[in-house]
Amino acid sequence: MSVSPPFLALVEEDDAAWQARLAQGGCFVIAEAALNDPVPWLAERWGGNLDQTRVYWGEAGREHASISPYCIPVHSANWTKVREHLLIQDGWGMGMQLAWFMLAYAPHDQLMALVKHLRHWSLISLPSGENAILRIGDWQVVNALLAVSTAQEANALYGPVAS
């Protein structure tokens, strides 16, 4: 019997590994504005409108924009700025690379699909009937969630994300 690798794992990568991923395409970072002031600036600069890149949406997204996670496309043109401004502290966020089938989409469409997917998973209903926000951009939260998830649940959680 073979043991398959974890669906998503915390992997610290050096610059060469990031460059290899960037060359393949479909790379994004999810980073929280609450932890790093440049996040909204980078999201707007490289992802367009902040309403498009902010994981919290609608009125709640505008109200909590200063703490929201943002989805930022990463490619060779912005890698230096992303590394310089985001990857400088522990818990900065998460890097993601989309699955092969998503690479057929235009970069903007990749972003919109990923943000839509993350938004779907960021609002959860508690047994009490109340809604809560799941910190989908925090590896510690996601890791704990994946630890108690079945393979099907993990696949549903990360849908278009390959690694």
PyMOL CGO cylinders between C-alpha atoms (Angstrom):
from pymol import cmd
from pymol.cgo import CYLINDER

trace = [
    CYLINDER, 0.00, 0.00, 0.00, 1.37, 3.41, -0.91, 0.3, 1, 1, 1, 1, 1, 1,
    CYLINDER, 1.37, 3.41, -0.91, 1.05, 6.50, 1.18, 0.3, 1, 1, 1, 1, 1, 1,
    CYLINDER, 1.05, 6.50, 1.18, 0.14, 9.59, -0.78, 0.3, 1, 1, 1, 1, 1, 1,
    CYLINDER, 0.14, 9.59, -0.78, 1.66, 12.95, 0.10, 0.3, 1, 1, 1, 1, 1, 1,
    CYLINDER, 1.66, 12.95, 0.10, -0.45, 15.48, 1.98, 0.3, 1, 1, 1, 1, 1, 1,
    CYLINDER, -0.45, 15.48, 1.98, -2.90, 17.39, -0.19, 0.3, 1, 1, 1, 1, 1, 1,
    CYLINDER, -2.90, 17.39, -0.19, -1.40, 20.71, 0.81, 0.3, 1, 1, 1, 1, 1, 1,
    CYLINDER, -1.40, 20.71, 0.81, 1.68, 20.99, 2.92, 0.3, 1, 1, 1, 1, 1, 1,
    CYLINDER, 1.68, 20.99, 2.92, 3.68, 23.82, 4.40, 0.3, 1, 1, 1, 1, 1, 1,
    CYLINDER, 3.68, 23.82, 4.40, 6.70, 24.01, 2.15, 0.3, 1, 1, 1, 1, 1, 1,
    CYLINDER, 6.70, 24.01, 2.15, 9.27, 26.74, 2.52, 0.3, 1, 1, 1, 1, 1, 1,
    CYLINDER, 9.27, 26.74, 2.52, 10.74, 27.41, -0.90, 0.3, 1, 1, 1, 1, 1, 1,
    CYLINDER, 10.74, 27.41, -0.90, 13.83, 29.29, -1.90, 0.3, 1, 1, 1, 1, 1, 1,
    CYLINDER, 13.83, 29.29, -1.90, 13.98, 31.84, -4.70, 0.3, 1, 1, 1, 1, 1, 1,
    CYLINDER, 13.98, 31.84, -4.70, 14.87, 29.21, -7.32, 0.3, 1, 1, 1, 1, 1, 1,
    CYLINDER, 14.87, 29.21, -7.32, 11.80, 27.14, -6.43, 0.3, 1, 1, 1, 1, 1, 1,
    CYLINDER, 11.80, 27.14, -6.43, 9.58, 30.22, -6.62, 0.3, 1, 1, 1, 1, 1, 1,
    CYLINDER, 9.58, 30.22, -6.62, 11.08, 31.13, -9.99, 0.3, 1, 1, 1, 1, 1, 1,
    CYLINDER, 11.08, 31.13, -9.99, 10.33, 27.63, -11.32, 0.3, 1, 1, 1, 1, 1, 1,
    CYLINDER, 10.33, 27.63, -11.32, 6.70, 27.93, -10.20, 0.3, 1, 1, 1, 1, 1, 1,
    CYLINDER, 6.70, 27.93, -10.20, 6.40, 31.43, -11.66, 0.3, 1, 1, 1, 1, 1, 1,
    CYLINDER, 6.40, 31.43, -11.66, 7.62, 30.12, -15.03, 0.3, 1, 1, 1, 1, 1, 1,
    CYLINDER, 7.62, 30.12, -15.03, 4.79, 27.55, -14.98, 0.3, 1, 1, 1, 1, 1, 1,
    CYLINDER, 4.79, 27.55, -14.98, 2.16, 30.23, -14.26, 0.3, 1, 1, 1, 1, 1, 1,
    CYLINDER, 2.16, 30.23, -14.26, -1.00, 30.33, -12.17, 0.3, 1, 1, 1, 1, 1, 1,
    CYLINDER, -1.00, 30.33, -12.17, 0.73, 31.59, -9.02, 0.3, 1, 1, 1, 1, 1, 1,
    CYLINDER, 0.73, 31.59, -9.02, -0.94, 33.67, -6.31, 0.3, 1, 1, 1, 1, 1, 1,
    CYLINDER, -0.94, 33.67, -6.31, -0.37, 34.70, -2.73, 0.3, 1, 1, 1, 1, 1, 1,
    CYLINDER, -0.37, 34.70, -2.73, -3.08, 35.13, -0.14, 0.3, 1, 1, 1, 1, 1, 1,
    CYLINDER, -3.08, 35.13, -0.14, -1.97, 37.68, 2.43, 0.3, 1, 1, 1, 1, 1, 1,
    CYLINDER, -1.97, 37.68, 2.43, -3.81, 39.52, 5.18, 0.3, 1, 1, 1, 1, 1, 1,
    CYLINDER, -3.81, 39.52, 5.18, -3.83, 43.30, 5.29, 0.3, 1, 1, 1, 1, 1, 1,
    CYLINDER, -3.83, 43.30, 5.29, -4.06, 43.11, 9.09, 0.3, 1, 1, 1, 1, 1, 1,
    CYLINDER, -4.06, 43.11, 9.09, -0.54, 41.68, 9.22, 0.3, 1, 1, 1, 1, 1, 1,
    CYLINDER, -0.54, 41.68, 9.22, 1.13, 43.66, 6.49, 0.3, 1, 1, 1, 1, 1, 1,
    CYLINDER, 1.13, 43.66, 6.49, 0.34, 47.22, 5.36, 0.3, 1, 1, 1, 1, 1, 1,
    CYLINDER, 0.34, 47.22, 5.36, 1.53, 46.84, 1.72, 0.3, 1, 1, 1, 1, 1, 1,
    CYLINDER, 1.53, 46.84, 1.72, -0.98, 44.04, 1.00, 0.3, 1, 1, 1, 1, 1, 1,
    CYLINDER, -0.98, 44.04, 1.00, -3.79, 46.25, -0.37, 0.3, 1, 1, 1, 1, 1, 1,
    CYLINDER, -3.79, 46.25, -0.37, -1.32, 48.31, -2.41, 0.3, 1, 1, 1, 1, 1, 1,
    CYLINDER, -1.32, 48.31, -2.41, 0.18, 45.19, -4.00, 0.3, 1, 1, 1, 1, 1, 1,
    CYLINDER, 0.18, 45.19, -4.00, -3.27, 43.69, -4.58, 0.3, 1, 1, 1, 1, 1, 1,
    CYLINDER, -3.27, 43.69, -4.58, -4.49, 46.83, -6.34, 0.3, 1, 1, 1, 1, 1, 1,
    CYLINDER, -4.49, 46.83, -6.34, -1.28, 47.26, -8.34, 0.3, 1, 1, 1, 1, 1, 1,
    CYLINDER, -1.28, 47.26, -8.34, -1.14, 43.68, -9.61, 0.3, 1, 1, 1, 1, 1, 1,
    CYLINDER, -1.14, 43.68, -9.61, -4.70, 42.40, -9.31, 0.3, 1, 1, 1, 1, 1, 1,
    CYLINDER, -4.70, 42.40, -9.31, -6.76, 45.43, -10.24, 0.3, 1, 1, 1, 1, 1, 1,
    CYLINDER, -6.76, 45.43, -10.24, -9.69, 46.76, -8.29, 0.3, 1, 1, 1, 1, 1, 1,
    CYLINDER, -9.69, 46.76, -8.29, -9.49, 46.05, -4.54, 0.3, 1, 1, 1, 1, 1, 1,
    CYLINDER, -9.49, 46.05, -4.54, -13.07, 44.75, -4.57, 0.3, 1, 1, 1, 1, 1, 1,
    CYLINDER, -13.07, 44.75, -4.57, -11.87, 42.06, -7.00, 0.3, 1, 1, 1, 1, 1, 1,
    CYLINDER, -11.87, 42.06, -7.00, -8.85, 40.97, -4.99, 0.3, 1, 1, 1, 1, 1, 1,
    CYLINDER, -8.85, 40.97, -4.99, -10.24, 41.26, -1.44, 0.3, 1, 1, 1, 1, 1, 1,
    CYLINDER, -10.24, 41.26, -1.44, -11.44, 37.92, -0.06, 0.3, 1, 1, 1, 1, 1, 1,
    CYLINDER, -11.44, 37.92, -0.06, -14.02, 39.66, 2.16, 0.3, 1, 1, 1, 1, 1, 1,
    CYLINDER, -14.02, 39.66, 2.16, -16.67, 41.06, -0.16, 0.3, 1, 1, 1, 1, 1, 1,
    CYLINDER, -16.67, 41.06, -0.16, -19.58, 43.45, -0.30, 0.3, 1, 1, 1, 1, 1, 1,
    CYLINDER, -19.58, 43.45, -0.30, -20.30, 45.86, 2.54, 0.3, 1, 1, 1, 1, 1, 1,
    CYLINDER, -20.30, 45.86, 2.54, -18.44, 43.65, 5.04, 0.3, 1, 1, 1, 1, 1, 1,
    CYLINDER, -18.44, 43.65, 5.04, -15.42, 43.65, 2.72, 0.3, 1, 1, 1, 1, 1, 1,
    CYLINDER, -15.42, 43.65, 2.72, -15.37, 47.43, 2.48, 0.3, 1, 1, 1, 1, 1, 1,
    CYLINDER, -15.37, 47.43, 2.48, -15.90, 47.79, 6.23, 0.3, 1, 1, 1, 1, 1, 1,
    CYLINDER, -15.90, 47.79, 6.23, -13.14, 45.30, 7.09, 0.3, 1, 1, 1, 1, 1, 1,
    CYLINDER, -13.14, 45.30, 7.09, -10.78, 46.07, 4.19, 0.3, 1, 1, 1, 1, 1, 1,
    CYLINDER, -10.78, 46.07, 4.19, -7.93, 46.84, 6.59, 0.3, 1, 1, 1, 1, 1, 1,
    CYLINDER, -7.93, 46.84, 6.59, -7.92, 43.29, 7.94, 0.3, 1, 1, 1, 1, 1, 1,
    CYLINDER, -7.92, 43.29, 7.94, -9.11, 41.29, 4.92, 0.3, 1, 1, 1, 1, 1, 1,
    CYLINDER, -9.11, 41.29, 4.92, -6.95, 38.77, 3.12, 0.3, 1, 1, 1, 1, 1, 1,
    CYLINDER, -6.95, 38.77, 3.12, -6.21, 39.71, -0.48, 0.3, 1, 1, 1, 1, 1, 1,
    CYLINDER, -6.21, 39.71, -0.48, -5.44, 37.47, -3.43, 0.3, 1, 1, 1, 1, 1, 1,
    CYLINDER, -5.44, 37.47, -3.43, -2.45, 38.78, -5.38, 0.3, 1, 1, 1, 1, 1, 1,
    CYLINDER, -2.45, 38.78, -5.38, -1.27, 37.34, -8.71, 0.3, 1, 1, 1, 1, 1, 1,
    CYLINDER, -1.27, 37.34, -8.71, 2.46, 36.62, -8.69, 0.3, 1, 1, 1, 1, 1, 1,
    CYLINDER, 2.46, 36.62, -8.69, 4.64, 36.48, -11.80, 0.3, 1, 1, 1, 1, 1, 1,
    CYLINDER, 4.64, 36.48, -11.80, 8.14, 37.41, -12.85, 0.3, 1, 1, 1, 1, 1, 1,
    CYLINDER, 8.14, 37.41, -12.85, 7.23, 41.10, -13.27, 0.3, 1, 1, 1, 1, 1, 1,
    CYLINDER, 7.23, 41.10, -13.27, 6.18, 41.54, -9.62, 0.3, 1, 1, 1, 1, 1, 1,
    CYLINDER, 6.18, 41.54, -9.62, 8.09, 38.78, -7.84, 0.3, 1, 1, 1, 1, 1, 1,
    CYLINDER, 8.09, 38.78, -7.84, 10.74, 41.15, -6.45, 0.3, 1, 1, 1, 1, 1, 1,
    CYLINDER, 10.74, 41.15, -6.45, 8.12, 43.47, -4.90, 0.3, 1, 1, 1, 1, 1, 1,
    CYLINDER, 8.12, 43.47, -4.90, 6.07, 40.56, -3.50, 0.3, 1, 1, 1, 1, 1, 1,
    CYLINDER, 6.07, 40.56, -3.50, 9.17, 39.01, -1.94, 0.3, 1, 1, 1, 1, 1, 1,
    CYLINDER, 9.17, 39.01, -1.94, 10.40, 42.35, -0.60, 0.3, 1, 1, 1, 1, 1, 1,
    CYLINDER, 10.40, 42.35, -0.60, 7.08, 43.45, 0.93, 0.3, 1, 1, 1, 1, 1, 1,
    CYLINDER, 7.08, 43.45, 0.93, 5.28, 40.23, 1.88, 0.3, 1, 1, 1, 1, 1, 1,
    CYLINDER, 5.28, 40.23, 1.88, 7.63, 37.34, 2.43, 0.3, 1, 1, 1, 1, 1, 1,
    CYLINDER, 7.63, 37.34, 2.43, 9.50, 39.15, 5.18, 0.3, 1, 1, 1, 1, 1, 1,
    CYLINDER, 9.50, 39.15, 5.18, 7.76, 37.86, 8.30, 0.3, 1, 1, 1, 1, 1, 1,
    CYLINDER, 7.76, 37.86, 8.30, 6.51, 34.61, 9.73, 0.3, 1, 1, 1, 1, 1, 1,
    CYLINDER, 6.51, 34.61, 9.73, 2.86, 34.01, 9.00, 0.3, 1, 1, 1, 1, 1, 1,
    CYLINDER, 2.86, 34.01, 9.00, 2.87, 36.35, 5.98, 0.3, 1, 1, 1, 1, 1, 1,
    CYLINDER, 2.87, 36.35, 5.98, 0.21, 34.26, 4.21, 0.3, 1, 1, 1, 1, 1, 1,
    CYLINDER, 0.21, 34.26, 4.21, 0.23, 31.45, 1.69, 0.3, 1, 1, 1, 1, 1, 1,
    CYLINDER, 0.23, 31.45, 1.69, 1.51, 30.93, -1.82, 0.3, 1, 1, 1, 1, 1, 1,
    CYLINDER, 1.51, 30.93, -1.82, -0.70, 28.93, -4.16, 0.3, 1, 1, 1, 1, 1, 1,
    CYLINDER, -0.70, 28.93, -4.16, -0.36, 27.53, -7.64, 0.3, 1, 1, 1, 1, 1, 1,
    CYLINDER, -0.36, 27.53, -7.64, -3.46, 26.70, -9.63, 0.3, 1, 1, 1, 1, 1, 1,
    CYLINDER, -3.46, 26.70, -9.63, -4.16, 23.27, -11.08, 0.3, 1, 1, 1, 1, 1, 1,
    CYLINDER, -4.16, 23.27, -11.08, -3.16, 22.60, -14.67, 0.3, 1, 1, 1, 1, 1, 1,
    CYLINDER, -3.16, 22.60, -14.67, -6.69, 22.99, -16.04, 0.3, 1, 1, 1, 1, 1, 1,
    CYLINDER, -6.69, 22.99, -16.04, -6.87, 26.58, -14.74, 0.3, 1, 1, 1, 1, 1, 1,
    CYLINDER, -6.87, 26.58, -14.74, -3.82, 27.60, -16.79, 0.3, 1, 1, 1, 1, 1, 1,
    CYLINDER, -3.82, 27.60, -16.79, -6.00, 27.70, -19.93, 0.3, 1, 1, 1, 1, 1, 1,
    CYLINDER, -6.00, 27.70, -19.93, -7.79, 30.73, -18.49, 0.3, 1, 1, 1, 1, 1, 1,
    CYLINDER, -7.79, 30.73, -18.49, -6.56, 34.31, -18.89, 0.3, 1, 1, 1, 1, 1, 1,
    CYLINDER, -6.56, 34.31, -18.89, -4.74, 35.61, -15.76, 0.3, 1, 1, 1, 1, 1, 1,
    CYLINDER, -4.74, 35.61, -15.76, -7.65, 37.89, -14.79, 0.3, 1, 1, 1, 1, 1, 1,
    CYLINDER, -7.65, 37.89, -14.79, -10.08, 34.97, -15.09, 0.3, 1, 1, 1, 1, 1, 1,
    CYLINDER, -10.08, 34.97, -15.09, -7.77, 32.83, -12.94, 0.3, 1, 1, 1, 1, 1, 1,
    CYLINDER, -7.77, 32.83, -12.94, -7.83, 35.55, -10.28, 0.3, 1, 1, 1, 1, 1, 1,
    CYLINDER, -7.83, 35.55, -10.28, -11.62, 35.90, -10.40, 0.3, 1, 1, 1, 1, 1, 1,
    CYLINDER, -11.62, 35.90, -10.40, -12.13, 32.12, -10.15, 0.3, 1, 1, 1, 1, 1, 1,
    CYLINDER, -12.13, 32.12, -10.15, -9.73, 31.80, -7.21, 0.3, 1, 1, 1, 1, 1, 1,
    CYLINDER, -9.73, 31.80, -7.21, -11.21, 34.76, -5.32, 0.3, 1, 1, 1, 1, 1, 1,
    CYLINDER, -11.21, 34.76, -5.32, -14.73, 33.43, -5.88, 0.3, 1, 1, 1, 1, 1, 1,
    CYLINDER, -14.73, 33.43, -5.88, -13.67, 30.04, -4.56, 0.3, 1, 1, 1, 1, 1, 1,
    CYLINDER, -13.67, 30.04, -4.56, -11.94, 31.50, -1.51, 0.3, 1, 1, 1, 1, 1, 1,
    CYLINDER, -11.94, 31.50, -1.51, -14.93, 33.71, -0.75, 0.3, 1, 1, 1, 1, 1, 1,
    CYLINDER, -14.93, 33.71, -0.75, -17.18, 30.67, -0.80, 0.3, 1, 1, 1, 1, 1, 1,
    CYLINDER, -17.18, 30.67, -0.80, -15.04, 29.05, 1.90, 0.3, 1, 1, 1, 1, 1, 1,
    CYLINDER, -15.04, 29.05, 1.90, -14.35, 32.14, 3.99, 0.3, 1, 1, 1, 1, 1, 1,
    CYLINDER, -14.35, 32.14, 3.99, -17.88, 32.47, 5.40, 0.3, 1, 1, 1, 1, 1, 1,
    CYLINDER, -17.88, 32.47, 5.40, -18.98, 29.50, 7.49, 0.3, 1, 1, 1, 1, 1, 1,
    CYLINDER, -18.98, 29.50, 7.49, -22.16, 28.72, 9.41, 0.3, 1, 1, 1, 1, 1, 1,
    CYLINDER, -22.16, 28.72, 9.41, -21.71, 27.65, 13.01, 0.3, 1, 1, 1, 1, 1, 1,
    CYLINDER, -21.71, 27.65, 13.01, -23.92, 25.03, 14.67, 0.3, 1, 1, 1, 1, 1, 1,
    CYLINDER, -23.92, 25.03, 14.67, -25.55, 27.91, 16.57, 0.3, 1, 1, 1, 1, 1, 1,
    CYLINDER, -25.55, 27.91, 16.57, -26.77, 29.30, 13.25, 0.3, 1, 1, 1, 1, 1, 1,
    CYLINDER, -26.77, 29.30, 13.25, -24.44, 32.30, 13.37, 0.3, 1, 1, 1, 1, 1, 1,
    CYLINDER, -24.44, 32.30, 13.37, -22.01, 33.08, 10.59, 0.3, 1, 1, 1, 1, 1, 1,
    CYLINDER, -22.01, 33.08, 10.59, -18.28, 33.40, 11.14, 0.3, 1, 1, 1, 1, 1, 1,
    CYLINDER, -18.28, 33.40, 11.14, -15.31, 34.27, 8.95, 0.3, 1, 1, 1, 1, 1, 1,
    CYLINDER, -15.31, 34.27, 8.95, -12.76, 31.53, 8.39, 0.3, 1, 1, 1, 1, 1, 1,
    CYLINDER, -12.76, 31.53, 8.39, -9.26, 32.96, 8.08, 0.3, 1, 1, 1, 1, 1, 1,
    CYLINDER, -9.26, 32.96, 8.08, -8.64, 31.21, 4.78, 0.3, 1, 1, 1, 1, 1, 1,
    CYLINDER, -8.64, 31.21, 4.78, -5.36, 33.09, 4.24, 0.3, 1, 1, 1, 1, 1, 1,
    CYLINDER, -5.36, 33.09, 4.24, -3.74, 31.87, 7.47, 0.3, 1, 1, 1, 1, 1, 1,
    CYLINDER, -3.74, 31.87, 7.47, -1.76, 28.65, 7.09, 0.3, 1, 1, 1, 1, 1, 1,
    CYLINDER, -1.76, 28.65, 7.09, -2.25, 27.70, 10.75, 0.3, 1, 1, 1, 1, 1, 1,
    CYLINDER, -2.25, 27.70, 10.75, -6.04, 27.86, 10.34, 0.3, 1, 1, 1, 1, 1, 1,
    CYLINDER, -6.04, 27.86, 10.34, -6.01, 26.02, 7.01, 0.3, 1, 1, 1, 1, 1, 1,
    CYLINDER, -6.01, 26.02, 7.01, -3.60, 23.38, 8.32, 0.3, 1, 1, 1, 1, 1, 1,
    CYLINDER, -3.60, 23.38, 8.32, -5.83, 22.67, 11.33, 0.3, 1, 1, 1, 1, 1, 1,
    CYLINDER, -5.83, 22.67, 11.33, -8.86, 22.44, 9.04, 0.3, 1, 1, 1, 1, 1, 1,
    CYLINDER, -8.86, 22.44, 9.04, -7.09, 20.09, 6.62, 0.3, 1, 1, 1, 1, 1, 1,
    CYLINDER, -7.09, 20.09, 6.62, -5.91, 17.90, 9.51, 0.3, 1, 1, 1, 1, 1, 1,
    CYLINDER, -5.91, 17.90, 9.51, -9.52, 16.99, 10.33, 0.3, 1, 1, 1, 1, 1, 1,
    CYLINDER, -9.52, 16.99, 10.33, -10.76, 16.86, 6.73, 0.3, 1, 1, 1, 1, 1, 1,
    CYLINDER, -10.76, 16.86, 6.73, -11.28, 13.82, 4.57, 0.3, 1, 1, 1, 1, 1, 1,
    CYLINDER, -11.28, 13.82, 4.57, -9.59, 13.76, 1.16, 0.3, 1, 1, 1, 1, 1, 1,
    CYLINDER, -9.59, 13.76, 1.16, -12.91, 14.74, -0.45, 0.3, 1, 1, 1, 1, 1, 1,
    CYLINDER, -12.91, 14.74, -0.45, -13.34, 17.67, 1.94, 0.3, 1, 1, 1, 1, 1, 1,
    CYLINDER, -13.34, 17.67, 1.94, -9.76, 18.84, 1.34, 0.3, 1, 1, 1, 1, 1, 1,
    CYLINDER, -9.76, 18.84, 1.34, -10.27, 18.65, -2.42, 0.3, 1, 1, 1, 1, 1, 1,
    CYLINDER, -10.27, 18.65, -2.42, -13.45, 20.68, -2.12, 0.3, 1, 1, 1, 1, 1, 1,
    CYLINDER, -13.45, 20.68, -2.12, -11.75, 23.26, 0.09, 0.3, 1, 1, 1, 1, 1, 1,
    CYLINDER, -11.75, 23.26, 0.09, -8.93, 23.93, -2.34, 0.3, 1, 1, 1, 1, 1, 1,
    CYLINDER, -8.93, 23.93, -2.34, -10.78, 23.22, -5.60, 0.3, 1, 1, 1, 1, 1, 1,
    CYLINDER, -10.78, 23.22, -5.60, -8.69, 24.93, -8.32, 0.3, 1, 1, 1, 1, 1, 1,
    CYLINDER, -8.69, 24.93, -8.32, -5.47, 25.00, -6.25, 0.3, 1, 1, 1, 1, 1, 1,
    CYLINDER, -5.47, 25.00, -6.25, -2.85, 22.34, -7.03, 0.3, 1, 1, 1, 1, 1, 1,
    CYLINDER, -2.85, 22.34, -7.03, -0.21, 23.30, -4.45, 0.3, 1, 1, 1, 1, 1, 1,
]
cmd.load_cgo(trace, "trace")
